[in-house]
Amino acid sequence: MDREFLTKRAHGIDISQWQETYDYSKTWGQVDFAIQKMTEGTWWDSNYQKLWDKGTSQVPIRGMYHYQRSGVSWKAQADNILEMINKVDLHIVALDIEKINNTLNSSYFADSGRILKYLSDNCDKKIVMYINPDVWNIMYPKFYGIYDSWMFDYDMWMAQYWWVTSPDKNPSVPKTRTDWHIWQYTDRGDSIEYRDGVKMRKYGSPDLNVFNGTVEDMMKWANVTGVITPPDGNPPIIVGDPFIKMTLESVGGKKQVFLKEK
């Protein structure tokens, strides 16, 4: 069964306990990366292990996100994230800065900066902030000049939806910050279909995202190193070796990411 090739950009999902299950082998859409909600406040997502074992852990580029809560110690939240990072093998850590269940004020946004800085100082993962234009536009005019520097220090994962969705469009970013690295372009992207007589979810999550670059660009950006195991019968390949390059090939009817000698 062919796996979809939708876009030249790295294409992926974000996922949380609301999806209940995620089995990567039972999907067929283009999923080059997956970012999973694992923590919120000082607790862990109740379904994180189930989603991780057969889902996120099987994807080449892996990440987690933490839902920041107001009124909860920033240090306790940051330490909670670090504890989770030590349990799973991932590349990206995102701080989710949102309105729901939060009081957006100077204390909350100052804590956002503190959490991001603490994570940057205490782990070797790619640290990003997840935000939407509404929250940015609340944050920037009220707090610029007080808690401003961190707002531009970290790569941005932007959530913004067009009426007609496409992974090849670009998001409408705030005027005060025009760069973006990951874009959540829809929250209605999944479907259930029968493929070769088997009932399958297309992506495993309705929340679809693209990276502002190719799969190779994203792997370099996220510092993806280690061993990728190709299909049976092929030796493992060390990622990060300067004498290899990444290509897309069709193997066994599926498009896969591989590394080849230059």
C-alpha positions in Angstrom: 0.0 0.0 0.0 1.4 3.4 -1.0 1.8 6.1 1.6 0.6 9.5 0.4 3.1 12.1 -0.8 1.2 15.3 -0.3 3.8 18.1 -0.3 7.5 18.7 -0.6 7.4 20.3 2.8 7.8 18.1 5.8 4.3 17.2 6.8 3.1 16.0 10.1 0.5 15.9 12.9 0.1 17.0 16.5 -1.8 14.7 18.8 -3.2 14.5 22.3 -5.3 12.3 24.5 -8.4 13.4 22.6 -7.3 11.1 19.8 -7.5 8.2 22.2 -5.4 5.9 19.9 -2.7 6.3 17.4 -1.1 3.5 15.4 1.3 4.8 12.8 1.2 1.5 10.9 -2.5 1.8 10.4 -2.3 5.2 8.7 -1.4 6.0 5.1 -1.1 9.8 4.9 2.2 11.7 4.7 3.4 11.9 8.3 7.1 13.0 8.5 6.8 14.3 12.0 4.5 14.0 15.0 4.3 16.3 18.0 2.4 14.8 21.0 0.9 16.5 24.0 2.5 14.9 27.0 2.2 17.4 29.9 0.0 20.2 31.1 0.7 22.2 34.3 2.2 19.8 36.7 0.6 16.6 35.4 1.1 14.2 32.5 -1.3 13.5 29.6 -3.3 10.4 30.7 -2.9 8.7 27.4 0.6 9.6 26.5 2.2 6.1 26.7 -0.5 4.5 24.6 -0.2 7.2 21.9 3.6 7.1 22.0 4.3 3.3 21.8 2.6 2.5 18.5 2.3 6.0 17.2 4.7 8.9 17.8 7.7 6.8 18.5 7.4 5.3 15.0 7.7 8.6 13.2 11.1 9.8 12.0 10.9 13.3 13.6 9.3 13.3 17.0 8.3 16.0 19.5 6.2 16.8 22.6 4.3 19.8 23.7 3.4 21.2 27.1 0.2 23.1 27.7 1.2 26.0 30.0 -1.2 26.8 32.8 -1.6 30.1 34.6 -1.5 30.1 38.4 0.9 27.2 38.4 4.6 27.5 39.3 6.6 28.0 36.1 9.5 26.1 37.7 7.3 23.1 38.6 6.0 23.1 35.0 9.4 23.3 33.5 10.7 20.4 35.7 7.7 18.4 34.8 8.6 18.8 31.1 12.2 17.8 31.8 11.1 14.7 33.6 9.0 13.6 30.6 11.8 14.4 28.2 14.0 11.9 30.1 11.4 9.1 29.5 11.1 9.3 25.7 13.3 9.7 22.6 12.3 12.9 20.9 13.8 15.9 19.1 11.4 18.9 19.6 9.9 20.4 22.7 7.1 23.0 22.3 5.5 25.3 24.9 1.8 25.7 24.1 0.8 29.3 25.0 -3.0 29.6 24.8 -6.1 31.3 26.2 -8.3 28.3 27.2 -8.3 27.7 31.0 -5.7 30.5 31.4 -5.5 34.1 32.6 -3.4 36.0 30.0 -1.6 38.6 32.0 2.0 39.8 32.7 2.6 37.0 35.1 1.6 34.3 32.6 3.7 35.7 29.8 6.7 36.3 32.0 6.4 32.6 33.1 6.3 31.6 29.4 9.7 33.3 28.9 11.1 31.6 32.1 10.0 28.2 31.0 11.5 28.5 27.6 14.8 29.8 28.9 14.9 27.0 31.6 14.3 24.4 29.0 17.0 25.8 26.7 19.5 25.8 29.5 18.7 22.3 30.7 18.1 20.1 27.7 19.5 19.6 24.2 16.2 19.5 22.3 14.9 22.1 19.8 12.8 24.5 21.9 9.8 26.2 20.2 6.7 28.1 21.2 3.3 27.2 19.9 1.1 30.3 19.5 -1.7 31.7 17.4 -2.0 35.3 16.1 -4.7 36.3 18.6 -2.5 35.4 21.6 0.5 37.0 20.0 -1.4 40.2 19.3 -2.5 40.3 23.0 1.0 39.6 24.2 3.0 41.9 22.0 1.3 45.3 22.6 0.7 44.8 26.3 4.1 43.4 27.3 6.6 44.4 24.6 9.4 46.3 26.3 8.8 44.5 29.6 9.0 40.8 28.7 10.0 41.3 25.1 13.3 39.6 24.3 12.2 36.0 24.7 9.3 36.6 22.3 11.8 36.7 19.5 14.4 34.2 20.8 12.6 31.0 20.0 11.4 29.5 16.8 7.6 29.7 16.3 5.0 27.1 15.7 2.0 29.1 14.4 -1.6 28.0 14.4 -3.7 29.7 11.8 -6.3 28.3 9.4 -7.4 29.5 5.9 -10.9 28.8 4.6 -9.5 26.7 1.9 -6.6 24.7 3.4 -3.4 23.7 1.7 0.0 22.6 3.1 1.6 24.6 0.4 0.2 28.0 1.4 1.8 30.2 4.1 0.2 31.3 7.4 -0.9 34.8 8.1 1.7 35.8 10.7 1.7 38.8 13.0 3.1 42.0 11.6 5.6 42.2 14.4 7.0 38.7 13.7 7.0 37.4 10.2 9.1 34.2 10.5 7.7 30.8 11.2 9.0 27.2 11.3 6.0 25.0 11.9 2.4 25.9 10.8 -0.7 24.1 12.0 -2.8 24.7 8.9 -6.0 22.8 9.8 -7.7 21.0 12.7 -10.0 19.0 10.4 -7.6 17.1 8.3 -8.1 13.5 9.3 -10.5 10.9 7.7 -11.3 7.2 8.0 -11.1 5.2 4.8 -10.8 1.6 3.7 -7.4 0.8 2.1 -7.0 -2.6 0.6 -10.0 -3.7 2.6 -8.6 -2.4 5.9 -10.3 0.4 7.8 -7.6 3.0 8.4 -7.2 6.6 9.6 -5.4 8.8 7.0 -3.1 10.6 9.4 -4.1 9.6 13.0 -5.0 13.2 14.0 -7.2 16.0 12.5 -4.5 18.6 13.4 -2.1 18.8 10.4 1.1 20.8 10.2 3.9 21.6 7.8 7.5 22.6 8.4 8.8 25.6 6.5 11.2 23.4 4.4 11.8 19.9 3.3 12.1 16.8 5.4 15.9 17.1 5.1 15.7 20.7 6.3 13.6 19.8 9.3 15.9 17.0 10.3 18.8 19.4 10.2 16.8 22.0 12.1 15.7 19.5 14.8 19.2 18.0 15.0 17.9 14.5 14.3 20.8 12.2 14.8 21.2 8.5 15.7 20.1 5.4 13.8 17.3 5.1 11.3 16.3 1.5 10.5 15.4 1.0 6.8 13.2 -1.9 5.6 14.2 -5.5 6.4 17.4 -6.6 4.8 19.1 -3.3 4.9 21.7 -2.2 7.4 20.9 0.7 9.9 22.1 4.1 8.8 23.7 6.7 11.1 21.9 10.0 10.8 24.1 13.1 10.9 27.1 11.6 9.1 28.5 14.3 6.8 29.2 11.8 4.1 25.5 10.9 3.6 22.5 12.7 2.2 18.8 12.2 2.5 16.5 11.2 -0.4 12.9 10.1 -0.9 12.6 6.7 -2.5 9.8 4.2 -3.1 10.5 0.9 -1.3 7.9 -1.8 -1.2 5.4 0.6 -2.6 5.8 3.1 0.1 7.7 6.4 0.0 10.3 6.4 2.8 13.0 8.7 4.0 16.5 7.2 3.5 20.0 8.3 3.6 22.5 7.6 0.8 26.2 8.1 0.4 27.0 11.3 -1.5 
